[in-house]
């Protein structure tokens, strides 16, 4: 969870400092500032999303440091939901194919987290 938190926080910072770099990583083609149409709020949305990612990353790191198992359990279904929504966005053409990696990252994270929690509980290590 700490690794995911650090990555989320780092990508949040990238989105705040260099939004075009984050867009490129996610498979979107950045539009130069001078070429943006009036009413294009892409950068506003990206700023809000990046700040949310930074905050979420910090939450994950703090939860990992305090070994907050309930938090870990809560993330599993919501990360699976995120995987489904992001995958559906690619399948329906709302997002470019490069965005599929974001959904798969969430799905893999949910499965690994769920498996780790199950293993800890089964082996008597969980609280």
Secondary structure by P-SEA (a helix, b strand, c coil): caaaaaaaaaaaaaaaccaaaaaaaaccccccccccccccaaaaaaaaaaaaaaaaaaaaaaaaaacaaaaaaaaaaaaaaaaaaaaaaaaaccccccaaaaaaaaaaaaaaaaaaaaaaaaacccc
